[in-house]
Amino acid sequence: LLVCVMAGAGAAAVAARAPKPLPAAALALCVCVVASRVAALWPALDFSVVAALATHGAAALAAVPEGGLLLSHTDLHWNPARYLRACEGARPDVTHLSLQLLPYPWFARQHPLHPRMKRWPDVAAASTDPATERYERLLEGVA
């Protein structure tokens, strides 16, 4: 996406300054400049081999007993475990809920996706701020 934005901005700048109609060579030059920058910077920006988040998600899932409940609070906790479960099939026995998403009114439509949850908390007065009493009530309602 960033490459496309950069290419579009470069092409727009060249098009604004170039005589009309814009020569194809000018557009090709813009594409080449962006492609050369991407090729030069890609090794430094490629984090596909960094396993820190995958390790974090796997550790969180490993800590949950069979058929247990994993409660995540932030995206850094939610996304790695969700990715491992949804994309790699890890721990289908675990129910994984986001404490940040749980209080939203639309989340009630998600209940059928979690058939092992026998009791749902009353989220009407819930809070996603861990420093509040309403957050403690949310936790008590889920646990």
QUIDAUR-V546198 format. One record per pair of residues at least 12 apart in sequence whose C-alpha atoms are under 7 Angstrom apart, sorted by the first residue. I is the first residue (numbers start at 1). J is the second residue. If there is no record, write none. Layout:
i=[I	I]
j=[J	J]
//
This chain:
i=[6	7	7	7	10	11	11	53	54	57	57	58	61	66	66	67	67	68	68	69	69	69	70	70	70	70	71	71	71	71	72	72	72	73	73	73	74	78	95	99	100	103	103	103	120	120	121	121	121	122	123	126]
j=[34	30	31	34	30	27	30	80	80	80	81	81	81	93	94	93	94	94	95	94	95	96	94	95	96	97	96	97	98	99	97	98	99	98	99	100	100	98	114	128	128	123	126	127	141	142	138	141	142	141	138	138]
//
